[in-house]
């Protein structure tokens, strides 16, 4: 599927997007038929154990994007531009091209940066917007757009990004009513995370969907699995069998 087909899904079929940070996970998501894979800078938190996404580098993002692209045979991969990688239009173009060179089909960036988006589009680079809660610059993780002035600004930013030619807009942690209004006001699909059911699609961080971190709880996350528990059970079994000498058996032994 290419990004034009993603845009065409608006008002026809909901779009599914998930994050991935490595080859094997990307292969599973690809085989399962997800519409888009995002190499999110959330990898700073779930992969690197950092407190936020403020320190992840271009080099690290490219490393993970390269691995994900190898697994995502049929699914477009979007590279998340890390903080400061798009501080100027020139820098943004230079860095976005690096994502494309490792196989990404487009890039995502947080906030409304008209000059940057214009420069990227001029080079034929596909851009995904991201509004609402912007983790790269947020001092506090909270819902954005509850107050009329903030809501008005987010709607205006969405309209501007739409007119600048982004192919989709992520809406993170915004009230459902605002997300509905934005979704009805823009030509391109909105993809929500904590933005309610009226968005044109939904995105989750894969580790959250799988229940990898038992401490992490957020209202917008639905855990489809408790992989933390499953992994721990398997690992404990391995430890026990190793200690007792039950593993390896003949089946795992060479002669
Ligand atoms: O970094 C990320 O994973 C994201 C998604 C939550 C949209 O930006």
Boltz pocket constraint, residues with backbone or C-beta under 6 A from the ligand:
constraints:
  - pocket:
      binder: B
      contacts: [[A, 19], [A, 38], [A, 39], [A, 40], [A, 41], [A, 42], [A, 43], [A, 80], [A, 170], [A, 193], [A, 203], [A, 204], [A, 205]]
      max_distance: 6.0
